[in-house]
Amino acid sequence: MKQNSNKTNVMRILEQKNIKYVSHCYADTDAISGVEVATALKQNPNQVFKTLVTVGNTKANYVFLIPVDKELDLKKAASSVKEKSITMVKSKELLPLTGYIHGGCSPIGMKKQFKTVIDRTAKDFKTIIFSGGKIGYQVELSLEDLGKVIYFEMADIQMG
């Protein structure tokens, strides 16, 4: 399902580093929420991850990836990055901070590499799927390959 005509920066970065990935396009659907995206792509919502950008009480920014059908546990997330507390970054602050808009935010290719934590359930899958850096596009790759592009840690950061 590769569509070379619509390459995102994320796809270009992966290709520059010779990392194999699968691109998924849902641009021709009405999918908005992560669960709708997973449904449109006929993928397990536990394997499709959303990218959440937060700010800690120290003013440092952090990126968290959790399954699209789950909620980020702010206490667990803060603890995983040794902050007293964290809050979500406001939508209007996302673009200047990361270079991405809400709904198209990818952990790969942000303006600056922030500390990134992926929910430990990602280990249950051979590959995970997350934003390709543009609304309508997702990329799928292994955690091992993702680790060749960005540094991340794993932790239990979802509610429940």
Steps between C-alpha positions, in 0.01 A plus 500: 500500500787738427401829347814668381323810372414612852817457700512671835816625674475198731512266199796690352690477832435124520613453140818706555588263783408193288229397744222285367150618579149456369301813426126506560273764353159587634480845337196394297295412811313704761719362778591762759556325833772241543243223537334610173842496333568146628157392373553667160835319468345172626766487773490399865454824701749363756767499227424852373664765719425868547776752564437730795718800580515622858678752717634427846509729803870559415378641162666209315298336223436128468346277236286199591366230269199301616243281322232714331219351709672574833550811712834630625534468878659837582630378837667190352631706208646765735659231712655335190686824418570592865274806503265602781225559247440535127224654291407469136642765266222719358416441132611851399844442656555171317606633158762751621634244748509184286442606139186286496130579531251326728404170339819478296760491775770233466782417742732499195616827348397747769683834498680383814537149641310486826522221754260237365323226694299225330241301690641159582210323322681586174728203579200271441520569125759432232433848363312808615315755288512874569468833322701548185524871581198611299128448553393205288832315517634240741823300502553152636835373621661293773610651830852386414493705178335796675791492745737562208330836436405628845598415855209382713423317821214263581273539804150433621340837424137424416202523730357188653 
